[in-house]
Amino acid sequence: MNGQHMDIAQLLDALCEHFDDELERQQNVLVVCRAMGRGARVNDYEYLEAKATALHVLIRQAVAAEQVRLALVRRVVDHFDLPREQQTLSGLIAVAPEPWRQRMLEFQVLMRATLESTRRLVRDNNRVMRRTLQVINETLSALSLCAPDQGGYTGQGAAPRPEHAAPALIDHRG
């Protein structure tokens, strides 16, 4: 093997390893989104908050990994001298030699399936959360209609003066 071929082999290995890491990260995102849906359905807000934190970590990791991926892809694209319209994963798969072609193809199939599952799950979770929020808002509105007006605070945040306060239902005489 000459040095040029070895360089591209190492580069393709690094790119495929990066793809494997990204697939694992996206599968973890899917797992966290499933857990968030379960938490939303039982109104476990602490659990939801913990899962949201985990999701945030995964997103930060994906953003950081993006720079590495772009650099690797750029080097592979330059090596194969791909025209702009073929600078896609499908374009890379078309020109990559085996065994990297197969690894990239498997990554593409699994990543598409994972991302589609995540999209569907996020849509479902959003519907559940919107419905939960609607029920909470309706409950609060109903409660506000039942609660007697105690005068509260003025628009400036001060307690109302006695002449503006609502009379008590029971005064000091009972």
N, C-alpha and C positions, 0 to 999 in steps of 0.2 A: 504494500500500500504506500502510495507516495504521500508527502506531507499535506498537499492540497486536499486529497481525499480524506485523510485522517482529520483534518480541520473541520470539514463539513460533517463527517461522522460524529465528531464530538459536539458540534453545534446542533445537529439534529437530535442527538441524545439529550442534550440540555433542554432543547425545546420540548421534546416529548415528556421529559421529567416535569417540566414546568406545567405542561398540559395536564399531567396526572395530578399534580398538586392542586391545580385550579378546579379540576373535576371533583376532587375530594372536598374542597372548600365549598363548592356549589351544592354538593350533596348534603353537606352539613347545614347550609342555609335552608335547604328543603326540610331537613329534620327539625330545625329551630322553628320554621314557619308552621309545621304541623303541630308542634308543641304550643305555639302561640294560639293557634286555632282552638286547641283543647282548653287552654287557659281562658280564652275569651268566652267559650261556651259555658263555662262554670263560674264566670266572673271572678276569677282568681287574679286580682290585680298585681299582687306581689310577684306571682309566678310570671305574669305577662311582662312585668318590668325587668325581671331577671333574664327572660328570653330576649327581650329587646336589647339589653346590654350585650348579650352573646351575639346577637345579630349585628350589632354595631361593630364589634371586634372583627367579625368575619368580613364585613364590608371594608373596614380599614385595611385588613390584610389583602383583600382583593385589589384595592386601589394601589397599594404599595407594589403588589406583584405585577400590576399592569405595566409599569415602567420596564421591568425586566422582560416581560413578554414582548413588548414593542421593540426593544433592542434586539432580542433574539430573532424575531420575525424579520426585522429589517436586514439583519446579516444573512439570513437564509434567502430572502427575496433577492438581495444583491448577488449572492452566489449563483442563483439560478437565473438571474437577469430577467425576472418576471415583469411583464408590462403592467402598468397600474391597474388595469381591469382584471388582472389575474392575481393581484396581491391580496388574496383571501385564503382562508383555510382550505377551501376546495381547490384553489389554484396551487397551493403548496402540496396537497395530496396528489394532484395530477402529476407533479414533477418529482416528488420524493421517491427515492429508491426504497426497496424493501430492506429491512423490516419496518422502517419508519413510516412508510405509506400506510401500512396496516394499523400501526399504533395511532397515527393521526386520524384515520378513518374511524376507528373504535372510539376515540376521544370525541370526534364530531357527533357521532350517533348518540353516545351517552350524554354528552353535554346538551344537545338539543332536547332530549327526553327529560333531563333534569330541569332545564330552564322552563320547559312547557309545564311540567308538573308544578313548579314553583309559582309560575304565573297564575295557573288555575287556583292554586291554594291561596295565594294572596288575594285574588278576587273574592273567593269564598270567605276568607277571614274578614275582609273589608265589609262584606254584606252583614256578617254576624255582628261586627263592632258597630256599624251604623245602626242596626236594629236595636242593639243594646243601648246605645246612646239615645235613640228615639224613645225607648221605654223609660229610661232615666229622666229625660226631659219631660215626658208626659206625666210621670209620677210627681216630679217637682212642681209642675204647673198645677196639678190636682191638689197637692199639699198646700200650695200658696193660696188657693181659693178657699181652703178649709181653715186656714190659720187666721185668727183675728188680727186686725191691723193694730199694732202697738205703737204706731207713730214712727218707730225706727229712728233714723237720723235725717237731718236736713240734707239738701244737695251739697252743702259745704262740709258735711261730716260731723256736725255738732248735734247734740241732743236737742230735740224740739223744746221750745219754751212751753211751760205748763198750759198756757191758753190755747196752744196748737195741738196738744197731746190728746189722743183719743181717750174718752172717759173709761175708767176701769169698769168691768162688768160687776165687780164687787168692790165697794169702797170700804173705808175703815169701820163703818157701822155694820157691815155684813150684808 
